[in-house]
Amino acid sequence: MFEMKVRFATPGQIKSFCSVCQKMTSDIDVVNVENSYDRIDGKSIIGLMTLELDVPFILQVSGDDEESAAEIFSEFAEER
């Protein structure tokens, strides 16, 4: 499983993120940092649009695409 912190600044960025996720075969979840039971399927635009903007989340990728996930999702990585 691959994990990284992500942050979305605009609804357009969420739409772009979902579009990338839908092209992948892996299971992709966006998890609340404060409550790991609060998770949204990364391929669900309706679920993702409920996210609060400019808040950190944990991206979890599990499957065939996880080795390339760091590069694929780098534009959504939380600033360090």
mmCIF file of the N, C-alpha and C atoms, coordinates in Angstrom:
data_MODEL
# 
_entry.id   MODEL 
# 
loop_
_atom_site.group_PDB 
_atom_site.id 
_atom_site.type_symbol 
_atom_site.label_atom_id 
_atom_site.label_alt_id 
_atom_site.label_comp_id 
_atom_site.label_asym_id 
_atom_site.label_entity_id 
_atom_site.label_seq_id 
_atom_site.pdbx_PDB_ins_code 
_atom_site.Cartn_x 
_atom_site.Cartn_y 
_atom_site.Cartn_z 
_atom_site.occupancy 
_atom_site.B_iso_or_equiv 
_atom_site.pdbx_formal_charge 
_atom_site.auth_seq_id 
_atom_site.auth_comp_id 
_atom_site.auth_asym_id 
_atom_site.auth_atom_id 
_atom_site.pdbx_PDB_model_num 
ATOM 1   N N  . MET A 1 1  ? 0.834   -1.178 0.000   1.00 0.00 ? 1  MET A N  1 
ATOM 2   C CA . MET A 1 1  ? 0.000   0.000  0.000   1.00 0.00 ? 1  MET A CA 1 
ATOM 3   C C  . MET A 1 1  ? 0.882   1.245  0.000   1.00 0.00 ? 1  MET A C  1 
ATOM 4   N N  . PHE A 1 2  ? 0.498   2.207  -0.810  1.00 0.00 ? 2  PHE A N  1 
ATOM 5   C CA . PHE A 1 2  ? 1.191   3.490  -0.890  1.00 0.00 ? 2  PHE A CA 1 
ATOM 6   C C  . PHE A 1 2  ? 0.352   4.538  -0.175  1.00 0.00 ? 2  PHE A C  1 
ATOM 7   N N  . GLU A 1 3  ? 0.999   5.409  0.614   1.00 0.00 ? 3  GLU A N  1 
ATOM 8   C CA . GLU A 1 3  ? 0.315   6.487  1.311   1.00 0.00 ? 3  GLU A CA 1 
ATOM 9   C C  . GLU A 1 3  ? 1.087   7.789  1.152   1.00 0.00 ? 3  GLU A C  1 
ATOM 10  N N  . MET A 1 4  ? 0.338   8.883  1.056   1.00 0.00 ? 4  MET A N  1 
ATOM 11  C CA . MET A 1 4  ? 0.938   10.211 1.063   1.00 0.00 ? 4  MET A CA 1 
ATOM 12  C C  . MET A 1 4  ? -0.124  11.218 1.499   1.00 0.00 ? 4  MET A C  1 
ATOM 13  N N  . LYS A 1 5  ? 0.338   12.350 2.024   1.00 0.00 ? 5  LYS A N  1 
ATOM 14  C CA . LYS A 1 5  ? -0.595  13.411 2.403   1.00 0.00 ? 5  LYS A CA 1 
ATOM 15  C C  . LYS A 1 5  ? -0.908  14.249 1.172   1.00 0.00 ? 5  LYS A C  1 
ATOM 16  N N  . VAL A 1 6  ? -2.194  14.549 1.015   1.00 0.00 ? 6  VAL A N  1 
ATOM 17  C CA . VAL A 1 6  ? -2.653  15.380 -0.091  1.00 0.00 ? 6  VAL A CA 1 
ATOM 18  C C  . VAL A 1 6  ? -3.519  16.511 0.450   1.00 0.00 ? 6  VAL A C  1 
ATOM 19  N N  . ARG A 1 7  ? -3.662  17.532 -0.376  1.00 0.00 ? 7  ARG A N  1 
ATOM 20  C CA . ARG A 1 7  ? -4.495  18.687 -0.018  1.00 0.00 ? 7  ARG A CA 1 
ATOM 21  C C  . ARG A 1 7  ? -5.102  19.235 -1.307  1.00 0.00 ? 7  ARG A C  1 
ATOM 22  N N  . PHE A 1 8  ? -6.382  19.581 -1.245  1.00 0.00 ? 8  PHE A N  1 
ATOM 23  C CA . PHE A 1 8  ? -7.079  20.131 -2.405  1.00 0.00 ? 8  PHE A CA 1 
ATOM 24  C C  . PHE A 1 8  ? -7.429  21.585 -2.124  1.00 0.00 ? 8  PHE A C  1 
ATOM 25  N N  . ALA A 1 9  ? -7.051  22.476 -3.032  1.00 0.00 ? 9  ALA A N  1 
ATOM 26  C CA . ALA A 1 9  ? -7.276  23.907 -2.852  1.00 0.00 ? 9  ALA A CA 1 
ATOM 27  C C  . ALA A 1 9  ? -8.536  24.400 -3.557  1.00 0.00 ? 9  ALA A C  1 
ATOM 28  N N  . THR A 1 10 ? -8.945  23.699 -4.629  1.00 0.00 ? 10 THR A N  1 
ATOM 29  C CA . THR A 1 10 ? -10.096 24.151 -5.407  1.00 0.00 ? 10 THR A CA 1 
ATOM 30  C C  . THR A 1 10 ? -10.960 22.955 -5.828  1.00 0.00 ? 10 THR A C  1 
ATOM 31  N N  . PRO A 1 11 ? -12.230 23.192 -6.130  1.00 0.00 ? 11 PRO A N  1 
ATOM 32  C CA . PRO A 1 11 ? -13.072 22.107 -6.659  1.00 0.00 ? 11 PRO A CA 1 
ATOM 33  C C  . PRO A 1 11 ? -12.524 21.558 -7.985  1.00 0.00 ? 11 PRO A C  1 
ATOM 34  N N  . GLY A 1 12 ? -11.906 22.408 -8.782  1.00 0.00 ? 12 GLY A N  1 
ATOM 35  C CA . GLY A 1 12 ? -11.302 21.946 -10.034 1.00 0.00 ? 12 GLY A CA 1 
ATOM 36  C C  . GLY A 1 12 ? -10.182 20.950 -9.796  1.00 0.00 ? 12 GLY A C  1 
ATOM 37  N N  . GLN A 1 13 ? -9.438  21.161 -8.742  1.00 0.00 ? 13 GLN A N  1 
ATOM 38  C CA . GLN A 1 13 ? -8.361  20.237 -8.395  1.00 0.00 ? 13 GLN A CA 1 
ATOM 39  C C  . GLN A 1 13 ? -8.934  18.885 -7.963  1.00 0.00 ? 13 GLN A C  1 
ATOM 40  N N  . ILE A 1 14 ? -10.051 18.906 -7.246  1.00 0.00 ? 14 ILE A N  1 
ATOM 41  C CA . ILE A 1 14 ? -10.715 17.658 -6.850  1.00 0.00 ? 14 ILE A CA 1 
ATOM 42  C C  . ILE A 1 14 ? -11.203 16.914 -8.094  1.00 0.00 ? 14 ILE A C  1 
ATOM 43  N N  . LYS A 1 15 ? -11.781 17.637 -9.041  1.00 0.00 ? 15 LYS A N  1 
ATOM 44  C CA . LYS A 1 15 ? -12.263 17.028 -10.284 1.00 0.00 ? 15 LYS A CA 1 
ATOM 45  C C  . LYS A 1 15 ? -11.109 16.393 -11.052 1.00 0.00 ? 15 LYS A C  1 
ATOM 46  N N  . SER A 1 16 ? -9.993  17.089 -11.135 1.00 0.00 ? 16 SER A N  1 
ATOM 47  C CA . SER A 1 16 ? -8.813  16.569 -11.811 1.00 0.00 ? 16 SER A CA 1 
ATOM 48  C C  . SER A 1 16 ? -8.288  15.314 -11.107 1.00 0.00 ? 16 SER A C  1 
ATOM 49  N N  . PHE A 1 17 ? -8.256  15.348 -9.779  1.00 0.00 ? 17 PHE A N  1 
ATOM 50  C CA . PHE A 1 17 ? -7.813  14.203 -8.980  1.00 0.00 ? 17 PHE A CA 1 
ATOM 51  C C  . PHE A 1 17 ? -8.701  12.983 -9.265  1.00 0.00 ? 17 PHE A C  1 
ATOM 52  N N  . CYS A 1 18 ? -10.006 13.189 -9.251  1.00 0.00 ? 18 CYS A N  1 
ATOM 53  C CA . CYS A 1 18 ? -10.946 12.090 -9.492  1.00 0.00 ? 18 CYS A CA 1 
ATOM 54  C C  . CYS A 1 18 ? -10.763 11.512 -10.890 1.00 0.00 ? 18 CYS A C  1 
ATOM 55  N N  . SER A 1 19 ? -10.525 12.368 -11.852 1.00 0.00 ? 19 SER A N  1 
ATOM 56  C CA . SER A 1 19 ? -10.312 11.935 -13.231 1.00 0.00 ? 19 SER A CA 1 
ATOM 57  C C  . SER A 1 19 ? -9.083  11.026 -13.328 1.00 0.00 ? 19 SER A C  1 
ATOM 58  N N  . VAL A 1 20 ? -8.024  11.393 -12.625 1.00 0.00 ? 20 VAL A N  1 
ATOM 59  C CA . VAL A 1 20 ? -6.811  10.566 -12.593 1.00 0.00 ? 20 VAL A CA 1 
ATOM 60  C C  . VAL A 1 20 ? -7.122  9.213  -11.936 1.00 0.00 ? 20 VAL A C  1 
ATOM 61  N N  . CYS A 1 21 ? -7.838  9.252  -10.819 1.00 0.00 ? 21 CYS A N  1 
ATOM 62  C CA . CYS A 1 21 ? -8.167  8.021  -10.089 1.00 0.00 ? 21 CYS A CA 1 
ATOM 63  C C  . CYS A 1 21 ? -8.980  7.048  -10.932 1.00 0.00 ? 21 CYS A C  1 
ATOM 64  N N  . GLN A 1 22 ? -9.916  7.577  -11.695 1.00 0.00 ? 22 GLN A N  1 
ATOM 65  C CA . GLN A 1 22 ? -10.798 6.728  -12.492 1.00 0.00 ? 22 GLN A CA 1 
ATOM 66  C C  . GLN A 1 22 ? -10.064 5.984  -13.601 1.00 0.00 ? 22 GLN A C  1 
ATOM 67  N N  . LYS A 1 23 ? -8.889  6.444  -13.969 1.00 0.00 ? 23 LYS A N  1 
ATOM 68  C CA . LYS A 1 23 ? -8.092  5.778  -15.006 1.00 0.00 ? 23 LYS A CA 1 
ATOM 69  C C  . LYS A 1 23 ? -7.231  4.652  -14.432 1.00 0.00 ? 23 LYS A C  1 
ATOM 70  N N  . MET A 1 24 ? -7.182  4.551  -13.111 1.00 0.00 ? 24 MET A N  1 
ATOM 71  C CA . MET A 1 24 ? -6.316  3.569  -12.463 1.00 0.00 ? 24 MET A CA 1 
ATOM 72  C C  . MET A 1 24 ? -7.100  2.324  -12.074 1.00 0.00 ? 24 MET A C  1 
ATOM 73  N N  . THR A 1 25 ? -6.388  1.187  -11.949 1.00 0.00 ? 25 THR A N  1 
ATOM 74  C CA . THR A 1 25 ? -7.045  -0.058 -11.555 1.00 0.00 ? 25 THR A CA 1 
ATOM 75  C C  . THR A 1 25 ? -6.988  -0.289 -10.040 1.00 0.00 ? 25 THR A C  1 
ATOM 76  N N  . SER A 1 26 ? -6.131  0.420  -9.350  1.00 0.00 ? 26 SER A N  1 
ATOM 77  C CA . SER A 1 26 ? -5.973  0.250  -7.906  1.00 0.00 ? 26 SER A CA 1 
ATOM 78  C C  . SER A 1 26 ? -7.177  0.773  -7.136  1.00 0.00 ? 26 SER A C  1 
ATOM 79  N N  . ASP A 1 27 ? -7.315  0.314  -5.890  1.00 0.00 ? 27 ASP A N  1 
ATOM 80  C CA . ASP A 1 27 ? -8.273  0.892  -4.956  1.00 0.00 ? 27 ASP A CA 1 
ATOM 81  C C  . ASP A 1 27 ? -7.643  2.167  -4.419  1.00 0.00 ? 27 ASP A C  1 
ATOM 82  N N  . ILE A 1 28 ? -8.382  3.259  -4.435  1.00 0.00 ? 28 ILE A N  1 
ATOM 83  C CA . ILE A 1 28 ? -7.860  4.550  -4.000  1.00 0.00 ? 28 ILE A CA 1 
ATOM 84  C C  . ILE A 1 28 ? -8.820  5.147  -2.986  1.00 0.00 ? 28 ILE A C  1 
ATOM 85  N N  . ASP A 1 29 ? -8.310  5.462  -1.810  1.00 0.00 ? 29 ASP A N  1 
ATOM 86  C CA . ASP A 1 29 ? -9.113  6.068  -0.760  1.00 0.00 ? 29 ASP A CA 1 
ATOM 87  C C  . ASP A 1 29 ? -8.483  7.370  -0.313  1.00 0.00 ? 29 ASP A C  1 
ATOM 88  N N  . VAL A 1 30 ? -9.327  8.332  0.032   1.00 0.00 ? 30 VAL A N  1 
ATOM 89  C CA . VAL A 1 30 ? -8.901  9.586  0.633   1.00 0.00 ? 30 VAL A CA 1 
ATOM 90  C C  . VAL A 1 30 ? -9.406  9.530  2.071   1.00 0.00 ? 30 VAL A C  1 
ATOM 91  N N  . VAL A 1 31 ? -8.463  9.591  3.020   1.00 0.00 ? 31 VAL A N  1 
ATOM 92  C CA . VAL A 1 31 ? -8.780  9.333  4.424   1.00 0.00 ? 31 VAL A CA 1 
ATOM 93  C C  . VAL A 1 31 ? -8.561  10.591 5.251   1.00 0.00 ? 31 VAL A C  1 
ATOM 94  N N  . ASN A 1 32 ? -9.507  10.854 6.142   1.00 0.00 ? 32 ASN A N  1 
ATOM 95  C CA . ASN A 1 32 ? -9.403  11.974 7.068   1.00 0.00 ? 32 ASN A CA 1 
ATOM 96  C C  . ASN A 1 32 ? -8.208  11.741 7.995   1.00 0.00 ? 32 ASN A C  1 
ATOM 97  N N  . VAL A 1 33 ? -7.349  12.733 8.142   1.00 0.00 ? 33 VAL A N  1 
ATOM 98  C CA . VAL A 1 33 ? -6.155  12.615 8.984   1.00 0.00 ? 33 VAL A CA 1 
ATOM 99  C C  . VAL A 1 33 ? -6.533  12.383 10.446  1.00 0.00 ? 33 VAL A C  1 
ATOM 100 N N  . GLU A 1 34 ? -7.608  13.015 10.889  1.00 0.00 ? 34 GLU A N  1 
ATOM 101 C CA . GLU A 1 34 ? -8.001  12.936 12.296  1.00 0.00 ? 34 GLU A CA 1 
ATOM 102 C C  . GLU A 1 34 ? -8.837  11.707 12.625  1.00 0.00 ? 34 GLU A C  1 
ATOM 103 N N  . ASN A 1 35 ? -9.467  11.081 11.622  1.00 0.00 ? 35 ASN A N  1 
ATOM 104 C CA . ASN A 1 35 ? -10.324 9.924  11.857  1.00 0.00 ? 35 ASN A CA 1 
ATOM 105 C C  . ASN A 1 35 ? -10.176 8.959  10.691  1.00 0.00 ? 35 ASN A C  1 
ATOM 106 N N  . SER A 1 36 ? -9.393  7.918  10.877  1.00 0.00 ? 36 SER A N  1 
ATOM 107 C CA . SER A 1 36 ? -9.102  6.993  9.786   1.00 0.00 ? 36 SER A CA 1 
ATOM 108 C C  . SER A 1 36 ? -10.320 6.189  9.327   1.00 0.00 ? 36 SER A C  1 
ATOM 109 N N  . TYR A 1 37 ? -11.408 6.207  10.085  1.00 0.00 ? 37 TYR A N  1 
ATOM 110 C CA . TYR A 1 37 ? -12.636 5.526  9.669   1.00 0.00 ? 37 TYR A CA 1 
ATOM 111 C C  . TYR A 1 37 ? -13.430 6.376  8.672   1.00 0.00 ? 37 TYR A C  1 
ATOM 112 N N  . ASP A 1 38 ? -13.089 7.640  8.563   1.00 0.00 ? 38 ASP A N  1 
ATOM 113 C CA . ASP A 1 38 ? -13.742 8.560  7.638   1.00 0.00 ? 38 ASP A CA 1 
ATOM 114 C C  . ASP A 1 38 ? -12.960 8.547  6.326   1.00 0.00 ? 38 ASP A C  1 
ATOM 115 N N  . ARG A 1 39 ? -13.428 7.742  5.372   1.00 0.00 ? 39 ARG A N  1 
ATOM 116 C CA . ARG A 1 39 ? -12.713 7.581  4.099   1.00 0.00 ? 39 ARG A CA 1 
ATOM 117 C C  . ARG A 1 39 ? -13.672 7.683  2.930   1.00 0.00 ? 39 ARG A C  1 
ATOM 118 N N  . ILE A 1 40 ? -13.142 8.183  1.819   1.00 0.00 ? 40 ILE A N  1 
ATOM 119 C CA . ILE A 1 40 ? -13.934 8.375  0.603   1.00 0.00 ? 40 ILE A CA 1 
ATOM 120 C C  . ILE A 1 40 ? -13.216 7.700  -0.549  1.00 0.00 ? 40 ILE A C  1 
ATOM 121 N N  . ASP A 1 41 ? -13.981 7.044  -1.392  1.00 0.00 ? 41 ASP A N  1 
ATOM 122 C CA . ASP A 1 41 ? -13.434 6.405  -2.588  1.00 0.00 ? 41 ASP A CA 1 
ATOM 123 C C  . ASP A 1 41 ? -12.925 7.497  -3.530  1.00 0.00 ? 41 ASP A C  1 
ATOM 124 N N  . GLY A 1 42 ? -11.678 7.413  -3.924  1.00 0.00 ? 42 GLY A N  1 
ATOM 125 C CA . GLY A 1 42 ? -11.076 8.413  -4.796  1.00 0.00 ? 42 GLY A CA 1 
ATOM 126 C C  . GLY A 1 42 ? -11.683 8.467  -6.185  1.00 0.00 ? 42 GLY A C  1 
ATOM 127 N N  . LYS A 1 43 ? -12.457 7.457  -6.550  1.00 0.00 ? 43 LYS A N  1 
ATOM 128 C CA . LYS A 1 43 ? -13.095 7.427  -7.865  1.00 0.00 ? 43 LYS A CA 1 
ATOM 129 C C  . LYS A 1 43 ? -14.514 7.979  -7.833  1.00 0.00 ? 43 LYS A C  1 
ATOM 130 N N  . SER A 1 44 ? -14.957 8.432  -6.669  1.00 0.00 ? 44 SER A N  1 
ATOM 131 C CA . SER A 1 44 ? -16.310 8.956  -6.502  1.00 0.00 ? 44 SER A CA 1 
ATOM 132 C C  . SER A 1 44 ? -16.289 10.482 -6.459  1.00 0.00 ? 44 SER A C  1 
ATOM 133 N N  . ILE A 1 45 ? -16.683 11.123 -7.553  1.00 0.00 ? 45 ILE A N  1 
ATOM 134 C CA . ILE A 1 45 ? -16.685 12.578 -7.606  1.00 0.00 ? 45 ILE A CA 1 
ATOM 135 C C  . ILE A 1 45 ? -17.666 13.154 -6.586  1.00 0.00 ? 45 ILE A C  1 
ATOM 136 N N  . ILE A 1 46 ? -18.783 12.502 -6.392  1.00 0.00 ? 46 ILE A N  1 
ATOM 137 C CA . ILE A 1 46 ? -19.766 12.994 -5.421  1.00 0.00 ? 46 ILE A CA 1 
ATOM 138 C C  . ILE A 1 46 ? -19.187 12.947 -4.014  1.00 0.00 ? 46 ILE A C  1 
ATOM 139 N N  . GLY A 1 47 ? -18.526 11.858 -3.664  1.00 0.00 ? 47 GLY A N  1 
ATOM 140 C CA . GLY A 1 47 ? -17.892 11.751 -2.351  1.00 0.00 ? 47 GLY A CA 1 
ATOM 141 C C  . GLY A 1 47 ? -16.788 12.773 -2.171  1.00 0.00 ? 47 GLY A C  1 
ATOM 142 N N  . LEU A 1 48 ? -15.953 12.939 -3.191  1.00 0.00 ? 48 LEU A N  1 
ATOM 143 C CA . LEU A 1 48 ? -14.830 13.865 -3.099  1.00 0.00 ? 48 LEU A CA 1 
ATOM 144 C C  . LEU A 1 48 ? -15.286 15.314 -2.977  1.00 0.00 ? 48 LEU A C  1 
ATOM 145 N N  . MET A 1 49 ? -16.394 15.664 -3.600  1.00 0.00 ? 49 MET A N  1 
ATOM 146 C CA . MET A 1 49 ? -16.876 17.043 -3.533  1.00 0.00 ? 49 MET A CA 1 
ATOM 147 C C  . MET A 1 49 ? -17.380 17.413 -2.133  1.00 0.00 ? 49 MET A C  1 
ATOM 148 N N  . THR A 1 50 ? -17.522 16.422 -1.257  1.00 0.00 ? 50 THR A N  1 
ATOM 149 C CA . THR A 1 50 ? -17.924 16.722 0.119   1.00 0.00 ? 50 THR A CA 1 
ATOM 150 C C  . THR A 1 50 ? -16.730 17.096 0.997   1.00 0.00 ? 50 THR A C  1 
ATOM 151 N N  . LEU A 1 51 ? -15.521 16.956 0.461   1.00 0.00 ? 51 LEU A N  1 
ATOM 152 C CA . LEU A 1 51 ? -14.323 17.249 1.244   1.00 0.00 ? 51 LEU A CA 1 
ATOM 153 C C  . LEU A 1 51 ? -14.166 18.741 1.490   1.00 0.00 ? 51 LEU A C  1 
ATOM 154 N N  . GLU A 1 52 ? -13.655 19.058 2.649   1.00 0.00 ? 52 GLU A N  1 
ATOM 155 C CA . GLU A 1 52 ? -13.347 20.440 2.977   1.00 0.00 ? 52 GLU A CA 1 
ATOM 156 C C  . GLU A 1 52 ? -12.063 20.828 2.231   1.00 0.00 ? 52 GLU A C  1 
ATOM 157 N N  . LEU A 1 53 ? -12.054 22.004 1.644   1.00 0.00 ? 53 LEU A N  1 
ATOM 158 C CA . LEU A 1 53 ? -10.882 22.456 0.898   1.00 0.00 ? 53 LEU A CA 1 
ATOM 159 C C  . LEU A 1 53 ? -9.779  22.921 1.837   1.00 0.00 ? 53 LEU A C  1 
ATOM 160 N N  . ASP A 1 54 ? -8.553  22.785 1.373   1.00 0.00 ? 54 ASP A N  1 
ATOM 161 C CA . ASP A 1 54 ? -7.356  23.252 2.071   1.00 0.00 ? 54 ASP A CA 1 
ATOM 162 C C  . ASP A 1 54 ? -7.139  22.582 3.428   1.00 0.00 ? 54 ASP A C  1 
ATOM 163 N N  . VAL A 1 55 ? -7.527  21.312 3.517   1.00 0.00 ? 55 VAL A N  1 
ATOM 164 C CA . VAL A 1 55 ? -7.325  20.500 4.719   1.00 0.00 ? 55 VAL A CA 1 
ATOM 165 C C  . VAL A 1 55 ? -6.526  19.271 4.289   1.00 0.00 ? 55 VAL A C  1 
ATOM 166 N N  . PRO A 1 56 ? -5.548  18.833 5.072   1.00 0.00 ? 56 PRO A N  1 
ATOM 167 C CA . PRO A 1 56 ? -4.772  17.656 4.666   1.00 0.00 ? 56 PRO A CA 1 
ATOM 168 C C  . PRO A 1 56 ? -5.569  16.350 4.814   1.00 0.00 ? 56 PRO A C  1 
ATOM 169 N N  . PHE A 1 57 ? -5.348  15.460 3.871   1.00 0.00 ? 57 PHE A N  1 
ATOM 170 C CA . PHE A 1 57 ? -5.926  14.120 3.886   1.00 0.00 ? 57 PHE A CA 1 
ATOM 171 C C  . PHE A 1 57 ? -4.816  13.126 3.568   1.00 0.00 ? 57 PHE A C  1 
ATOM 172 N N  . ILE A 1 58 ? -5.068  11.864 3.838   1.00 0.00 ? 58 ILE A N  1 
ATOM 173 C CA . ILE A 1 58 ? -4.120  10.810 3.492   1.00 0.00 ? 58 ILE A CA 1 
ATOM 174 C C  . ILE A 1 58 ? -4.666  10.066 2.280   1.00 0.00 ? 58 ILE A C  1 
ATOM 175 N N  . LEU A 1 59 ? -3.863  9.991  1.250   1.00 0.00 ? 59 LEU A N  1 
ATOM 176 C CA . LEU A 1 59 ? -4.193  9.234  0.052   1.00 0.00 ? 59 LEU A CA 1 
ATOM 177 C C  . LEU A 1 59 ? -3.641  7.827  0.234   1.00 0.00 ? 59 LEU A C  1 
ATOM 178 N N  . GLN A 1 60 ? -4.493  6.818  0.038   1.00 0.00 ? 60 GLN A N  1 
ATOM 179 C CA . GLN A 1 60 ? -4.063  5.427  0.116   1.00 0.00 ? 60 GLN A CA 1 
ATOM 180 C C  . GLN A 1 60 ? -4.344  4.750  -1.219  1.00 0.00 ? 60 GLN A C  1 
ATOM 181 N N  . VAL A 1 61 ? -3.310  4.169  -1.800  1.00 0.00 ? 61 VAL A N  1 
ATOM 182 C CA . VAL A 1 61 ? -3.427  3.479  -3.083  1.00 0.00 ? 61 VAL A CA 1 
ATOM 183 C C  . VAL A 1 61 ? -2.993  2.033  -2.859  1.00 0.00 ? 61 VAL A C  1 
ATOM 184 N N  . SER A 1 62 ? -3.884  1.120  -3.222  1.00 0.00 ? 62 SER A N  1 
ATOM 185 C CA . SER A 1 62 ? -3.586  -0.294 -3.027  1.00 0.00 ? 62 SER A CA 1 
ATOM 186 C C  . SER A 1 62 ? -3.939  -1.053 -4.303  1.00 0.00 ? 62 SER A C  1 
ATOM 187 N N  . GLY A 1 63 ? -2.912  -1.626 -4.938  1.00 0.00 ? 63 GLY A N  1 
ATOM 188 C CA . GLY A 1 63 ? -3.153  -2.377 -6.162  1.00 0.00 ? 63 GLY A CA 1 
ATOM 189 C C  . GLY A 1 63 ? -2.013  -2.245 -7.141  1.00 0.00 ? 63 GLY A C  1 
ATOM 190 N N  . ASP A 1 64 ? -2.297  -2.524 -8.393  1.00 0.00 ? 64 ASP A N  1 
ATOM 191 C CA . ASP A 1 64 ? -1.284  -2.571 -9.445  1.00 0.00 ? 64 ASP A CA 1 
ATOM 192 C C  . ASP A 1 64 ? -0.585  -1.234 -9.690  1.00 0.00 ? 64 ASP A C  1 
ATOM 193 N N  . ASP A 1 65 ? -1.275  -0.131 -9.432  1.00 0.00 ? 65 ASP A N  1 
ATOM 194 C CA . ASP A 1 65 ? -0.724  1.188  -9.742  1.00 0.00 ? 65 ASP A CA 1 
ATOM 195 C C  . ASP A 1 65 ? 0.065   1.815  -8.591  1.00 0.00 ? 65 ASP A C  1 
ATOM 196 N N  . GLU A 1 66 ? 0.130   1.161  -7.454  1.00 0.00 ? 66 GLU A N  1 
ATOM 197 C CA . GLU A 1 66 ? 0.706   1.820  -6.275  1.00 0.00 ? 66 GLU A CA 1 
ATOM 198 C C  . GLU A 1 66 ? 2.176   2.195  -6.438  1.00 0.00 ? 66 GLU A C  1 
ATOM 199 N N  . GLU A 1 67 ? 2.925   1.479  -7.268  1.00 0.00 ? 67 GLU A N  1 
ATOM 200 C CA . GLU A 1 67 ? 4.343   1.789  -7.445  1.00 0.00 ? 67 GLU A CA 1 
ATOM 201 C C  . GLU A 1 67 ? 4.552   3.118  -8.176  1.00 0.00 ? 67 GLU A C  1 
ATOM 202 N N  . SER A 1 68 ? 3.602   3.499  -9.020  1.00 0.00 ? 68 SER A N  1 
ATOM 203 C CA . SER A 1 68 ? 3.729   4.754  -9.750  1.00 0.00 ? 68 SER A CA 1 
ATOM 204 C C  . SER A 1 68 ? 2.890   5.875  -9.134  1.00 0.00 ? 68 SER A C  1 
ATOM 205 N N  . ALA A 1 69 ? 2.240   5.625  -8.014  1.00 0.00 ? 69 ALA A N  1 
ATOM 206 C CA . ALA A 1 69 ? 1.325   6.594  -7.399  1.00 0.00 ? 69 ALA A CA 1 
ATOM 207 C C  . ALA A 1 69 ? 2.020   7.884  -6.971  1.00 0.00 ? 69 ALA A C  1 
ATOM 208 N N  . ALA A 1 70 ? 3.237   7.803  -6.466  1.00 0.00 ? 70 ALA A N  1 
ATOM 209 C CA . ALA A 1 70 ? 3.941   9.009  -6.006  1.00 0.00 ? 70 ALA A CA 1 
ATOM 210 C C  . ALA A 1 70 ? 4.088   10.004 -7.147  1.00 0.00 ? 70 ALA A C  1 
ATOM 211 N N  . GLU A 1 71 ? 4.423   9.522  -8.309  1.00 0.00 ? 71 GLU A N  1 
ATOM 212 C CA . GLU A 1 71 ? 4.586   10.400 -9.468  1.00 0.00 ? 71 GLU A CA 1 
ATOM 213 C C  . GLU A 1 71 ? 3.234   10.875 -9.991  1.00 0.00 ? 71 GLU A C  1 
ATOM 214 N N  . ILE A 1 72 ? 2.281   9.974  -10.065 1.00 0.00 ? 72 ILE A N  1 
ATOM 215 C CA . ILE A 1 72 ? 0.960   10.297 -10.607 1.00 0.00 ? 72 ILE A CA 1 
ATOM 216 C C  . ILE A 1 72 ? 0.260   11.373 -9.776  1.00 0.00 ? 72 ILE A C  1 
ATOM 217 N N  . PHE A 1 73 ? 0.376   11.278 -8.448  1.00 0.00 ? 73 PHE A N  1 
ATOM 218 C CA . PHE A 1 73 ? -0.348  12.185 -7.562  1.00 0.00 ? 73 PHE A CA 1 
ATOM 219 C C  . PHE A 1 73 ? 0.518   13.305 -6.994  1.00 0.00 ? 73 PHE A C  1 
ATOM 220 N N  . SER A 1 74 ? 1.703   13.513 -7.537  1.00 0.00 ? 74 SER A N  1 
ATOM 221 C CA . SER A 1 74 ? 2.619   14.517 -6.986  1.00 0.00 ? 74 SER A CA 1 
ATOM 222 C C  . SER A 1 74 ? 2.034   15.926 -6.982  1.00 0.00 ? 74 SER A C  1 
ATOM 223 N N  . GLU A 1 75 ? 1.214   16.268 -7.962  1.00 0.00 ? 75 GLU A N  1 
ATOM 224 C CA . GLU A 1 75 ? 0.644   17.619 -8.007  1.00 0.00 ? 75 GLU A CA 1 
ATOM 225 C C  . GLU A 1 75 ? -0.368  17.874 -6.888  1.00 0.00 ? 75 GLU A C  1 
ATOM 226 N N  . PHE A 1 76 ? -0.845  16.814 -6.245  1.00 0.00 ? 76 PHE A N  1 
ATOM 227 C CA . PHE A 1 76 ? -1.814  16.956 -5.157  1.00 0.00 ? 76 PHE A CA 1 
ATOM 228 C C  . PHE A 1 76 ? -1.158  16.829 -3.776  1.00 0.00 ? 76 PHE A C  1 
ATOM 229 N N  . ALA A 1 77 ? 0.139   16.580 -3.750  1.00 0.00 ? 77 ALA A N  1 
ATOM 230 C CA . ALA A 1 77 ? 0.856   16.385 -2.487  1.00 0.00 ? 77 ALA A CA 1 
ATOM 231 C C  . ALA A 1 77 ? 0.772   17.641 -1.617  1.00 0.00 ? 77 ALA A C  1 
ATOM 232 N N  . GLU A 1 78 ? 0.611   17.404 -0.334  1.00 0.00 ? 78 GLU A N  1 
ATOM 233 C CA . GLU A 1 78 ? 0.586   18.522 0.605   1.00 0.00 ? 78 GLU A CA 1 
ATOM 234 C C  . GLU A 1 78 ? 1.948   19.172 0.626   1.00 0.00 ? 78 GLU A C  1 
ATOM 235 N N  . GLU A 1 79 ? 1.965   20.502 0.611   1.00 0.00 ? 79 GLU A N  1 
ATOM 236 C CA . GLU A 1 79 ? 3.239   21.231 0.684   1.00 0.00 ? 79 GLU A CA 1 
ATOM 237 C C  . GLU A 1 79 ? 3.914   20.909 2.004   1.00 0.00 ? 79 GLU A C  1 
ATOM 238 N N  . ARG A 1 80 ? 5.196   20.722 1.944   1.00 0.00 ? 80 ARG A N  1 
ATOM 239 C CA . ARG A 1 80 ? 5.935   20.405 3.163   1.00 0.00 ? 80 ARG A CA 1 
ATOM 240 C C  . ARG A 1 80 ? 6.525   21.656 3.757   1.00 0.00 ? 80 ARG A C  1 
# 
